[in-house]
């Protein structure tokens, strides 16, 4: 069961890169790839058990490696996120063909899903930041996808505000690491509860 956890990020990432390749044969294949990927994510989310799971990427132990953590709340959030993603992908089959760049839309949507799942699953602050950036960049592009002036204006405002927010978050993460010496959330909680050098936080 543990081996299914990284697929929640790997499947949408891989599908996002696959979409531009399959449209060379037929443009409707983008619909199929995106919907199958989202359906797979829902099925994996449904198969997750209720108890806590910790997947160590590359078999590196905590806190040196990248942890993906699953618990009851995480499972619920994954079900909601991927369920909504499947509904959006299904609705897009009829909605998106009116726009140019159909395959770009599906790639961006899949990257957005991958980033969102990563935010839910990650067990350390650095990768939380990375997944947030993936989600944000995909969101900026999707806001402007229609190609009209309102979309570009909204995307520009979103990008500026998101860039400022990301900078503040990165500074905060740096301060946390400087005070505690770790970015792993479980270790961070333990050190903060002990006080000491982390007491000002």
Secondary structure by P-SEA (a helix, b strand, c coil): cccccccaaaaaaaaaaaaaaaaaaccaaaaaaaaaaaaaaaaaaaaccccbbbbbccccccccbbbbbbcaaaaaaaaaaaaaaaaaaaaaccccccccaaaaaaaaaaaaaaaaaaaaccccaaaaaaaaaaaaaaaaaaaaccccaaaaaaaaaaaaaaaaaaaaaaaaaaaaaaacccccaaaaaaaaaaccccccc
